[in-house]
Amino acid sequence: MITRYQASAAEVAVSSEQALHYAGQGALPPSRELADLLASCLVEFSGVAAYRAAALEVEIMRTGAGLTLGPLYVESKDLSAHLEGCDRAILFCATVGGEPDRLLLRYGRQQTGRAVLLDAIGSAAVEAWCDKIVSNLAKGRILRPRFSPGYGDFALSCQGDLLALLSAAQTTGISVTAAGMMTPQKSVTAVVGIQAAMIEERR
Amino acid sequence: MTIRDAIKTGTLFFDGGCGTSLQAQGLRPGELPERWNLQYPDRILALHRAYLAAGAQILKTNTFGANPLKFDKTEHKAIIQAGAALAKQAVADCADRFVALDIGPLGRLLAPLGDLGFEDAVTLFAQTAEIGAACGVDCILIETMMDSLETKAAVLAAKETNLPVLVTNTYGADGKLLTGATPAAMAVLLEGLRVDALGANCGLGPKQLLPVVQELSGATALPVIVNPNAGLPQMVGDSAVFVLSPEAFAAEMAALFRAGATLLGGCCGTTPAHIAALTKAISPLASLSRIVTPRTLVSSYAQVLELGKAPVVIGERLNPTGKPRLKEALRAGDMDFLVQEALAQQNAGAQALDVNVGLPELDEPTLLPRAVTALAAAVPLPLQLDSGDPKALAAAMRVYNGKPLVNSVSGKQESMDAVFPLVAQYGGVAVALTLDEKGIPETAEERVNVALRIRAEAMRYGIAESDLLFDPLTLPVAVDPQNAEITLEAVRRLTVLGLRTILGISNVSFGLPDRETVNAGFLARALETGLSAAILNPLSSTLMEVAARGGGAEYKLPELSQAAEHEETGSLSQAIERGLAGRAETLCRALLETEAPIAVIEGHIIPALDAVGRGFENKTVYLPGLLLAAEAAKAAFGVARKKLPSVGEQSAAKTIVLATVRGDIHDIGKNIAAALLENYGYRVLDLGRDVPPETVAGRVLAERAPLAGLSALMTTTVPAMRETIALLRKHAPQTRIMVGGAVLTEALAAMLGADCYAADAMAGVRFAEQVFANVPRGTF
């Protein structure tokens, strides 16, 4: 059955360093002004972020050219290679909510610096949220890094299939635009391989 | 008994979970449960009958996801017809059992947060509603809605069938919808839309929904529905399950019943056993009647504002009269400028914003809804839609994400005939001007009489006096010193009658010197007299102080955020390089005392900007620093330009058209490019995001722009970029094209036929410099 998750902003720690990295701040430490602005953006972001996610654990079957992840059939060499040695996988989607997108509309053109930082914070936040869910699902098992539609030859169109499988519209509110983009903007779909127990023992 | 009577008079029980019950019977993840209406009708019928046996009185058809985006036309229709027939068959021999056509979200987010147009959404919902209505269902249940605007689109479609409309939204752990609406905001929006009942479903268990139900009950007089999940799912072994037992569920539901919910049932994880326990637990309790006093409420997507308590300040500055920069922005369709003006008023303490876009050369019925959509998506304050054109009001009220103030209706029959049907259809609090066919009455008594006639006419449309805000009209004291006294006396009399009042303040000082002092004095008197709302300039600290005093302790002035930028030493160039916008503005103003504006721009601002730009290229400054410097430079430019002899020094030949291509809703990269190009003196026409190729080509041609910039983030929108470039090449071969965005590379840009791949924002600036160096003035 699909597991649903929700968390408040206080439960997900967003890394300032990670946010600055996404904003393109490179190796230099931020100036005092930038650090102040970042702090104010973090406060504003956490006032509107509302984390939601859904996950489903499935068996992996290898069938000729493709993979069957529970009810989902995928043809992707890169995903197959990534899941080598895994017999189960976690399919999941996660979002920081729709309100952070309003902040981008609010500041987009006139306060672009603020908008860029808020956008970067959103990216860092959804990553942190994904890590939190995945670690919750690990339960002592060894997990592979997340692999999302759009990586390598794992078709972006699989995003819609993953979301349908997770009843995402109902469980998380994540949907896909006509051009295949997820809304809210800061959303992720991914497959996480669970290493087969045998391999675990061999190590 | 009809369902309309039944929900008004007492407690009614919904059935429980459908999808999760079908999963227990073998429905696989990803399989569409609605198909079972055709594949396994016996199982659906059996589920309905089990719920009826458990005591459910309203059955939801198995049509939650049946919409034209998921199914082709034939299957869509067949699924709804079968779903309605199965539920009707189940209740056929039972008295007072009802069938609700179940409509869930479309699975696409509405613009501007998503890409689905509002009217497209209404049309899609209408297709489902019409098929269901033709099948003879008793009502329509719109459920699991996570976005307020999509909920409104569904309600407008459902209302066209004339069936009763029930609505439940899905709230998150933070007590809000996915896109930010609070329960109170939803209650105000939906009551304005005249739905029959509203509430919450899914997402949470009964215990977690208690605060939501309490907030809904306090905000609406309508019956409140609650269909929770069987608690929060918990991991048992390898899978997540809903753990609340039927008995525990029923016990928690009793608390929701006591909090005011009278339509009760279940959602995910609830079974006929849960509903049986629920009907057993609640039935013995006496039906509770809520006493709800009518209140004057307006809302945005995020907030509810009450009028008639502490006085409310409505910002007047989104009105082009006497504001050249706003006029220019409206003509250019620059909605970002409007958003910034709105934010400035919000920061100054305005609680609602008047929006007027009336300019003779612009089409108000097109522009007002556009402005309202842009503002309502980005600014959390409720809006006052201001137009003398009922067509413009209708278009804006239809798309507004909330319950607006509607400015205005008057005692003229023609005006009431045009505006009141809109208020009845879309919801709103109407500003009623106390004038009629004979003009503005000269005495307070006559103005009150006009108000009472307006109230009587409104009642014919089912509009309560709590949805009217009377404006007894402020006339200039310069014309007649008695004018202010007459208006104030009218406010007093209307207040005594228990009616809410509003005044535009600034007209009182028309034609006088030192208008602010006159306005402040008049405002103070009006507030003492009992005025509910004042339309004024919130950027006037004098007026805001008066408003704060008149409002008593509840009303606080916001702290001035500018104070944070304390006094420092340093030059204008340094302030720009460090990204201190406030400081740059102050220093620029000081420099202008001794230097010519052009000298300040060329000697201080541009060199600082260049230094930062070079720093970015040499990797000693990074993107955030570059953008902060750009904002500081912009602030300084703003001050310096005001001192320049004439505006319009930016020649048309320096025009650049920017757009994010069709299908792409990510525009941060394009915004970065626009901010920097503007800084370098280019006139940037930003067409926004998700822009069709024809719009880009049309604008480039109309503006004779020598350069166009296109942005695309994802591979899926590269074809749209290719199409846009091809169209530009065909119609505007002289125009150079630069492209940027995460998905692009030098090679891909060349393959698409672009002239330049701008790897970052400064690369765009450098290409623009190259293009415009080769454009002789006036030759394009």
Interface residues (C-beta under 8 A of the other chain):
Chain A: M1 I2 T3 R4 Q6 A7 S8 L20 A23 G24 Q25 G26 L28 P30 S31 E33 L34 L37 V48 A50 R52 L56 E57 G70 P71 L72 G97 G98 E99 D101 R102 L104 L105 R106 G108 R109 Q110 Q111 T112 G113 A115 V116 L117 D119 G150 L156 D161 A164 L165 L166 S167 A169 Q170 G173 S175 V176 T177 A178 A179 G180 M181 T183 P184 Q185
Chain B: G19 Q23 R28 P29 G30 E31 G65 G104 P105 G107 R108 L109 P112 L113 G114 D115 L116 T144 M146 D147 T170 G172 A173 D174 K176 L177 L178 T179 G180 C202 G203 L232 P233 M235 D238 S239 A240 V241 D336 F337 V339 Q340 L343 A374 A377 A378 V379 R578 G579 L580 K619 T620 Y622 L623 P624 G625 L627 L628 A630 E631 R662 G663 D664 I665 H666 D667 I668 N671 I672 A674 A675 D686 L713 M714 T715 T716 T717 A720
